Amino acid sequence: MQEITYRSKRFFDEVAKHPSKHVHLILIATKPDIIKQLPLYFELKKRGHLVLLGHTGQHYSENLSGGMLKEYGVEPDFNLNVRGVMHEIVSQIIGRLGFIIGELKEKGKVVLPYVHGDTTTAMAASNAGFSHGFAAVHVEAGIRTLTPDYGKWGTWELGKGNDKDMNAWRKYLMDRKNWERGSLEPYPEQFNTRCSEAATGVHLAPVELDREFMLSEGFPSDRIFVVGNSVVDAIEEAKARIDQSKIFDHYPMLADGDFVRFCIHRRENCGSDRRFKAIYDAMVSMVQEGRNVLLITMTQTERAFERMGLKKEVEALTKKHKNFLYSPVWAEYVDVMAAMTRASVCATDSGSMQEEMNAMGIPCVTLRFGSDRSESAMAGGNLIAPPVDSKTIQKMIEFAWDNQDMKKAPKLYGKNVSATCIDAVEKVLKTGEVFRSDEERLKM
């Protein structure tokens, strides 16, 4: 297929010559994929497995992909070069990756696709493997959205209260009984993770809560492993290189810390004028009141600015207020880690940032109605801020700012996670295949 590019012209022959029957295929597509999948890639390489790195091409810019691949010194073995809107990307991944997996199967290989989290690639790539009778290894399996019971709480308008009200909200979120199951948000991620699970043979769950979700949905207990989250390995590796970062040369304001990082990119936030404006107005108010604010803008953020006629306003804001930084995504992870070690709080609608803030001991405010990392709120380090009222959002961020109790929240996502993940896969392969055989099914 002409759309696929390969690192070597003899790609299939070279893989076929390798004595190993199993091909561990690490798939990346987005920036979070790269951060969380490369630690597993390096662990597999270190143990001598036949491992390939496949890029779908979904994130192809220097800021979102190229810079990080250079940072880690890796080059994908193939790139699917997918482009287009959502349904086109899904179909291209299934078709092009399905072709590669089919060719490897013809050469006698058993392919183990490693897919990550709730991405479009996880959904489509696991489908491509399953079509050939190969079950996936799902890294970051079982993440499901929980939503606080707002009816039981009685009001969202916490911004009208004081710190006592904020602390009561935090304590409310720390009680598992105050959360409800079932949500289509984030979209399409909650769809993606569920589809991925159905084509998975080894579920690598970050926390026990995720295992509980999967057990309640009928997945086999002996194939669910609670391993932590590989982002902690990426964080530790990057933190060891922080002295190499030049980010404070570019943005001196960040060097002294005492700032909030905003990132808004969820489709449901950026596609809703009401939600986006509530978050935006909270941010603007904080800038105008003299708080140091870093806004990391992404594709969906920029689309919202353009659609709502806010682009010139936000550009004027950054010229007028020296305490406001408006920046695209940074290309290297070490820069993100260097800056975040000095942040006072993170206001985000990202899933991965909630994990990273827990691992780093930084208070987090999640700009959503619920969370697919609700364990971080139950641990006390994360506040859910429904994107409805700007005053509420601002009050929550100010409450979380350098909040010492939130900083002390338990670290949830483990240590040496990549090694634990590969231990789990090797344990399965000692007794059979990731896609269970009829014989193994009958022994159960």
C-alpha positions in Angstrom: 0.0 0.0 0.0 1.5 3.3 -1.1 0.2 5.3 1.8 2.4 3.5 4.3 6.1 4.4 4.6 8.6 2.0 6.1 12.0 2.6 7.8 13.5 -0.1 5.5 12.6 -1.3 2.0 13.0 -4.8 3.2 10.9 -4.3 6.3 8.8 -7.5 6.1 11.7 -9.7 5.2 13.8 -8.4 8.0 11.0 -9.0 10.5 10.5 -12.5 9.1 14.1 -13.5 9.6 14.0 -12.7 13.3 13.8 -16.0 15.3 11.1 -14.8 17.6 7.6 -15.9 16.8 6.0 -13.0 18.7 6.1 -9.4 17.3 5.5 -6.9 20.0 4.1 -4.0 18.1 4.1 -0.7 20.0 1.7 1.8 18.4 1.8 5.6 18.8 -0.2 8.3 17.3 -0.6 11.2 19.7 1.7 13.0 22.1 0.3 11.1 25.1 0.9 7.9 23.2 4.6 8.8 22.7 5.0 9.7 26.4 3.4 6.5 27.7 4.3 3.9 25.1 8.0 4.6 24.6 8.9 3.4 28.2 7.3 0.0 27.2 9.1 0.1 23.9 12.5 0.6 25.6 11.7 -2.1 28.2 10.9 -4.7 25.5 14.1 -3.8 23.6 16.1 -4.1 26.8 14.7 -7.6 27.3 15.6 -8.7 23.8 12.1 -9.1 22.4 11.3 -8.6 18.7 9.6 -5.1 19.0 8.4 -2.7 16.4 7.4 0.9 16.7 4.5 1.9 14.5 3.2 5.5 14.1 -0.2 6.1 12.6 0.7 9.7 11.7 -2.3 11.2 13.5 -0.1 13.7 15.3 2.5 14.7 12.7 3.6 18.2 13.6 7.0 19.0 15.2 5.3 20.2 18.4 3.0 17.2 18.8 5.2 14.4 17.5 8.5 15.1 15.7 10.2 16.9 18.5 9.5 14.2 21.0 10.7 11.4 18.7 14.0 13.3 18.3 14.1 13.9 22.1 14.0 10.2 22.7 16.1 9.2 19.7 13.6 6.9 18.1 12.4 6.4 14.5 9.2 4.5 13.8 9.6 1.3 11.8 6.6 2.3 9.8 4.2 5.2 9.5 0.6 4.8 8.3 0.4 8.6 7.4 -3.3 8.8 8.2 -5.1 12.1 7.4 -8.6 13.4 7.5 -11.6 13.7 9.8 -12.4 11.2 12.4 -14.1 8.5 10.4 -11.4 8.7 7.7 -8.7 8.3 10.3 -10.4 5.3 11.8 -10.9 3.5 8.5 -7.3 4.3 7.4 -5.8 2.9 10.6 -7.8 -0.3 10.3 -7.1 -0.7 6.6 -3.4 0.1 6.6 -2.4 -1.5 9.9 -4.6 -4.5 9.0 -2.5 -4.9 5.9 0.8 -4.8 7.8 -0.5 -7.3 10.4 -1.8 -9.5 7.7 1.6 -9.6 5.9 3.4 -10.4 9.2 0.8 -13.2 9.8 1.5 -14.7 6.4 5.2 -14.9 7.4 4.3 -16.9 10.5 4.4 -14.2 13.1 2.1 -13.7 16.0 1.5 -10.0 16.4 0.8 -8.4 19.8 -0.5 -4.8 19.2 0.2 -2.6 22.2 -2.5 0.1 22.2 -2.8 2.9 24.7 -5.7 4.3 26.6 -8.7 5.8 25.0 -7.3 7.1 21.7 -8.7 6.7 18.3 -5.6 4.6 17.5 -6.4 2.2 20.4 -9.9 1.6 19.1 -8.9 1.2 15.5 -5.6 -0.6 15.9 -7.0 -3.2 18.3 -9.7 -3.7 15.7 -7.1 -4.3 13.0 -5.3 -6.9 15.1 -8.5 -8.6 16.2 -9.6 -9.0 12.5 -6.6 -11.3 12.1 -7.2 -13.2 15.3 -4.7 -11.3 17.4 -5.8 -9.8 20.7 -4.2 -6.5 21.9 -2.3 -5.6 24.9 -4.2 -2.6 26.3 -1.9 -0.2 28.1 -4.0 2.1 30.5 -7.0 -0.2 30.3 -10.3 0.2 32.0 -10.5 4.0 32.3 -14.2 4.9 32.7 -15.7 8.3 33.5 -17.4 8.8 36.9 -19.4 12.0 37.6 -20.1 13.5 41.0 -23.7 13.3 42.1 -24.6 17.0 41.7 -28.2 16.5 42.7 -27.1 15.0 46.1 -24.6 17.9 46.6 -27.4 20.4 45.9 -25.6 23.1 43.9 -22.7 23.8 41.4 -22.4 27.4 42.4 -19.5 26.9 44.7 -17.8 30.1 43.5 -20.2 32.1 45.6 -18.9 30.6 48.7 -15.6 30.7 50.6 -12.7 28.3 51.1 -14.7 26.4 53.6 -17.2 25.6 50.8 -14.4 24.5 48.5 -12.9 22.2 51.1 -16.3 20.7 51.6 -16.5 20.0 47.9 -13.1 18.5 48.0 -14.1 16.2 50.8 -17.3 15.3 49.0 -15.3 14.2 46.0 -13.1 12.1 48.2 -16.0 9.8 49.0 -16.6 7.1 46.4 -20.3 6.9 47.3 -20.8 10.4 45.9 -19.9 9.4 42.3 -22.1 8.0 39.6 -21.2 5.7 36.7 -22.0 6.3 33.0 -20.9 9.1 30.7 -20.3 9.6 27.0 -17.7 12.2 27.9 -14.9 12.7 27.1 -15.9 12.1 23.4 -14.9 10.0 21.6 -12.5 8.7 24.2 -15.1 6.8 26.3 -16.2 5.0 23.2 -12.7 4.2 22.2 -11.6 2.7 25.4 -14.6 0.4 25.6 -14.1 -0.8 22.0 -10.4 -1.4 22.7 -11.3 -3.6 25.7 -13.4 -5.9 23.6 -10.4 -6.7 21.3 -7.9 -7.0 24.2 -6.2 -10.1 25.6 -4.1 -8.5 28.3 -5.6 -5.5 30.2 -3.0 -3.4 31.9 -5.0 -1.3 34.4 -3.5 1.7 36.1 -5.4 1.4 39.4 -7.7 -1.0 41.2 -10.7 1.1 40.3 -10.2 0.4 36.7 -10.0 -3.3 37.4 -13.3 -3.1 39.2 -14.9 -1.4 36.2 -13.7 -4.2 33.9 -14.7 -7.0 36.2 -18.2 -5.5 36.4 -18.3 -5.5 32.6 -17.4 -9.2 32.4 -13.8 -9.3 31.4 -11.7 -12.3 32.7 -10.0 -11.6 36.0 -6.8 -13.6 35.1 -6.1 -11.2 32.2 -6.5 -8.0 34.2 -3.3 -6.7 35.8 -3.2 -3.6 38.0 0.2 -2.2 37.1 0.2 1.6 37.6 0.6 4.1 34.7 3.7 4.2 32.5 3.6 8.0 32.6 5.5 7.8 35.9 8.4 6.2 34.1 8.4 9.0 31.5 8.2 11.6 34.3 11.2 10.2 36.2 13.2 10.0 33.0 12.4 13.5 32.0 13.0 14.9 35.5 16.5 13.5 35.4 17.2 15.7 32.4 15.6 18.9 33.6 18.9 20.7 33.8 19.1 20.4 30.0 15.8 22.3 29.5 16.0 25.9 28.1 12.3 26.6 28.8 13.1 29.3 31.4 15.3 31.1 28.9 12.3 31.3 26.6 9.8 32.1 29.4 11.6 33.8 32.3 8.2 34.4 34.1 7.9 30.7 34.8 11.3 30.4 36.5 9.9 31.7 39.8 6.9 29.4 39.8 3.7 30.7 41.3 1.6 30.2 38.1 -1.3 28.2 36.8 -1.1 26.2 33.6 -4.3 26.2 31.6 -5.0 23.7 28.8 -8.4 23.4 27.1 -8.7 21.0 24.2 -11.6 18.6 24.8 -14.1 18.6 22.0 -17.0 19.0 24.4 -15.5 22.1 25.9 -14.1 23.7 22.8 -17.3 22.9 20.8 -19.6 24.5 23.3 -19.6 28.3 23.5 -21.0 28.2 27.0 -18.4 25.8 28.4 -15.5 27.4 26.6 -16.5 30.9 27.6 -16.9 29.9 31.3 -13.3 28.6 31.3 -12.0 31.5 29.3 -13.6 34.1 31.4 -12.2 32.5 34.6 -8.7 32.6 33.0 -9.0 36.2 31.9 -10.2 37.3 35.3 -7.2 35.7 36.9 -4.9 37.4 34.5 -6.5 40.8 35.1 -6.2 40.3 38.8 -2.4 39.7 38.5 -2.2 36.0 38.7 0.6 34.4 36.6 -1.1 32.3 33.9 0.3 30.0 31.2 -2.1 29.0 28.5 -1.1 26.1 26.4 -3.1 26.3 23.2 -4.0 23.3 20.9 -5.8 22.8 17.7 -9.3 22.6 19.3 -8.5 25.7 21.4 -7.6 27.7 18.4 -10.7 26.6 16.6 -12.8 27.8 19.5 -11.0 31.2 19.6 -11.7 31.6 15.8 -15.3 30.5 16.0 -16.1 32.7 19.0 -14.2 35.8 17.7 -11.8 35.7 20.6 -8.5 35.4 18.8 -7.6 39.1 18.7 -8.8 39.5 22.3 -6.5 36.8 23.6 -3.6 38.1 21.6 -4.2 41.6 23.0 -4.3 40.1 26.5 -0.9 38.7 26.2 0.6 42.0 25.0 -1.1 44.0 27.8 -0.3 41.7 30.7 3.2 40.4 31.3 1.8 37.8 33.7 0.1 36.0 30.8 1.8 33.6 28.5 0.0 32.2 25.5 1.9 29.4 23.9 1.4 26.5 21.5 2.3 23.0 22.8 6.0 22.6 23.5 7.8 20.0 21.4 9.9 18.4 24.2 8.6 16.6 27.3 11.6 17.7 29.4 10.4 21.3 29.0 6.9 20.4 30.2 8.4 18.7 33.3 10.8 21.5 34.0 8.1 24.1 34.0 5.5 22.0 35.9 7.9 21.3 38.8 7.4 25.0 39.6 3.7 25.3 38.9 1.3 26.1 41.7 -1.8 24.4 40.1 -2.9 22.9 36.8 -6.3 23.7 35.3 -7.0 21.2 32.6 -9.5 19.2 30.7 -6.8 16.6 29.9 -6.9 13.0 31.2 -3.1 12.5 31.2 -2.4 15.8 33.0 -4.6 14.6 35.9 -2.2 11.6 36.2 0.9 13.6 35.8 -0.2 16.1 38.5 -0.8 13.3 40.9 2.6 11.8 40.2 4.3 15.2 40.7 2.3 16.3 43.8 0.8 19.3 42.1 -2.9 20.3 42.8 -5.1 19.8 39.8 -8.5 21.3 38.8 -10.3 19.3 36.1 -12.4 21.5 33.9 -15.1 18.9 33.2 -18.4 17.6 34.7 -16.7 14.3 35.6 -13.4 12.5 35.2 -12.0 9.3 33.8 -9.3 9.6 36.4 -11.7 10.0 39.3 -9.3 8.1 41.6 -7.2 11.3 41.7 -10.1 13.3 43.0 -10.9 10.6 45.5 -7.3 10.7 46.7 -7.8 14.5 47.4 -5.4 16.0 44.8 -7.9 16.9 42.1 -11.0 19.1 42.1 -13.8 18.7 39.5 -14.9 22.1 38.2 -18.0 21.9 36.0 -17.5 24.3 33.1 -20.6 26.3 33.8 -19.8 29.4 35.8 -16.5 31.3 35.5 -16.6 32.5 39.2 -16.9 28.9 40.3 -13.9 27.8 38.2 -11.8 30.7 39.4 -12.7 30.1 43.0 -11.7 26.4 42.7 -8.4 27.2 41.0 -7.6 29.8 43.7 -8.5 27.3 46.4 -6.2 24.7 44.9 -3.3 27.1 44.4 -0.3 25.7 46.3 -2.9 23.9 48.5 -0.8 21.9 50.9 -3.4 19.2 51.6 -3.9 18.6 47.9 -0.1 18.3 47.4 0.0 15.6 50.1 -2.5 13.4 48.2 -1.3 9.8 47.8 0.6 8.9 44.7 -1.5 6.4 42.8 0.3 5.3 39.7 3.2 3.2 40.9 6.9 2.9 40.1 8.9 1.0 37.4 5.6 0.5 35.7 6.9 -0.5 32.3 8.8 -3.4 33.8 5.6 -4.5 35.6 3.6 -4.3 32.4 6.1 -6.5 30.4 6.2 -8.9 33.4 2.5 -9.3 33.0 2.7 -9.9 29.2 5.5 -12.4 29.7 3.4 -14.2 32.3 0.6 -14.7 29.9 2.9 -15.9 27.1 4.4 -18.5 29.3 1.0 -20.3 29.4 -0.4 -19.6 26.0 -1.2 -16.8 23.6 -2.7 -13.4 24.2 -5.6 -14.5 22.0 -6.8 -17.6 23.9 -6.7 -20.9 22.2 -9.7 -23.3 22.3 -7.6 -25.6 24.5 -6.9 -22.9 27.0 -10.6 -21.9 27.1 -11.6 -25.5 27.9 -9.1 -25.7 30.8 -10.7 -22.7 32.5 
